[in-house]
């Protein structure tokens, strides 16, 4: 089963892919949030106009913030892949902590440290949940495929289906076995082909 690390894009393309995905997610989520907020804060009669104005003003900003976070996270993730030369959940955890600390550097060392700790813990929880989900899905065996109406191990063979089907009387051969209700007697029916009639001879004797 493919892990989240192996199913992602290769590292140089991963940055652009994550930037676009993060921008789309932030724009859609921000549009829904600010549309509802604009409707709630607008007076009666202008609620739809207020909601649309709030979306136009705030949705691009939220999408841009998500894109910056996704781009930094992917850049740090690719850096860890290059430094450690392997793909594992520790790259994402370290990248999350580095992203959180980098975005709060202007606020000082204390806020940057707390944000880095929060980012590392958050990414650790996400990666742990993904690993547990993969283990649960890989541990469950797939149930055998069964035809409806037949228990497991008692599916009819192809010959029996051909003999018991409606087409079996026409295409299944010249003979058909028919059992009585008690199952003790079996009789063989002759072919349904018409008996061969000798061709008349028109020779003059």
N, C-alpha and C positions, 0 to 999 in steps of 0.2 A: 504493500500500500504506500502511495506517495505521501511523504511528509510535507508540511507547509513550506519547509526550506527548499526541498527539491522540486516542488511544483511551481515555484515562482520563476519570474523571468531571470535570465542571466544578469550578472551584476551591473554592467554599464547601462543596459536598457531598463533595469529595475528602477532607477531614479526617476526617469521620465514617466514610467508607468505609474509609480506611486504618487507622483505629483499630480498627474491627471485624475487618478482615482480619488485622491484626497480632496482635490478641488471640486469634483462632481459631487462627492458625498457632502461636503460642507455647504455647497450652493443649494443642493436640494433640501437638506435639513434646515439650513438657515432660512430658506424661502418659506418653508412650512411654519417654522417658529415665528418669524417676524410677520408673516401674513396674519396669523391668529392674534399676535400681539397688537398689530395695527388695527385689526377689526375691533378688538376690545377697547383700545384707547381712543378710537375715533367717535365723533358724535353720531347720533342717529341720522340716517339719510346719506351719510358719506362714509359708511363703514368699508365698502368694497374699494372705494378710491383710496382711503387711508391705508388699507391693507396692501394694496398694490404699490403705493408710494413707499411704504416701509420695506417691502421686498426689494424694490429698485435701489433703495439707499443702503440696505444692510446685507443683502444676500451676497453680493460680490466680495464684500469685506470678510464675511465669514468663510467663504470659499477660498479666498486668498490666504487667510490664516491657517486653514487646514492644509493648503498646498505647501506653505512654508514648513509646517511641521512634518508633513510627509516627505518633502524633499530632504530636509535635514536628517530625518530618521533613516532614509534610504542611503544617504551619503555616509553616515556613520556605520550603517550596516555593511556597506560595501568595503569600507575601510577595515572593519574587523575581519571580514572574509579574506581580504588581501593580507592582513597581518597574521592571522591565525591559520590561514590556508585550509580552512574547513568550514562546513556549513552545519551549525547546530543552534539550539535555542539560546545559548549564551550570547551569540552575536546580537540577537534582537534585544535581549535584556540590557546589555551594555549600551547598545545604540539608543534605547529608550531613555536610559539614565543620562547619557551624554546630550541627547536632544533637549530634555527637560532642563538640565543645567545650563546649556548654551543659550536657550531662549530667555533665561532669567539672569543672565550675567550683568545686565545694566542695573539691576536692583541691589546688587551687592552679593557678598559671599554667602551670607545666611540664607536668603531666599533662593539663590541658585542651588545650594546644597539640598534644601528641602525639596525643591522641584526635581532635582536629579534623583533623590531617593524615591519620590512619588512616581516618577517615570519608570524607574527600574522595577519597583514593586508592581506597578500596573502591567508592564510587559511580562514580568514573571508570572503573574496570575493568568494572563492571556495565553502564554506559551504552555503553562502547566495544564490549563483546561484543554488546549489542543492536543497535548500528549495523552492525557487521560481519555479523551474522546477517541483518538486513534487506537489506543489499546483496547477499549471496550468494543469498538467496531471490528477489530481484527480478532478478538477472542471469541466472538459469537459465530458458530458455524452456520453456514447457509442451509436452510431446510431443503430436503430433496423435492424436486418438482413432481407434483402428482396431478393426474388428470381428475377433474371433478367427477364424482360418482364412483370412483374406484379406489379402494384403500391401497396403501403402499404395499408393493409386492404382488398385487393381484391384477395388474393391468393386462388386458387381453393382448395376445400376440397379433402380428399383422395378418397371419393366415386366418385366425379366428375372426378378426374384424372383416376380412374380405369375404369369408364364407357367410357371416351373419348379416352383412350389409345388404341393402336393396340391390346394389350393383353386382353383388356376388353371384346372383342367379344368372346374370347375363354374361359377365366377364370372368367369373371365377373358375370356370371349367365346366365340364359336362355332367359332373356328379355332385350331389349334395347330401350330406349326412343329416338326418333329422332324428332327434331323440324324442322319445315319448315323455310324458309328464313325470312318470315315475323314474325315468332314467335307466330302466333295465333293458330296454329293447331299442335297437338301432336298425333302421331299415335304409337301404340304399335306393334312391330313386334313379331311374334310367335317364338317359340323355333326353333333352327336350327337342333334339334335332328330328325332323320328320324322317321316317324310314325311307331308305333308298328304293326307288321304283325303277325297274328295268326300262331302259329306253326302248320304245317300240321300233321295230324294224319295218321299213316301208319297201323292202326289196320285193320284187315280183317273182313269185315261184311258179 
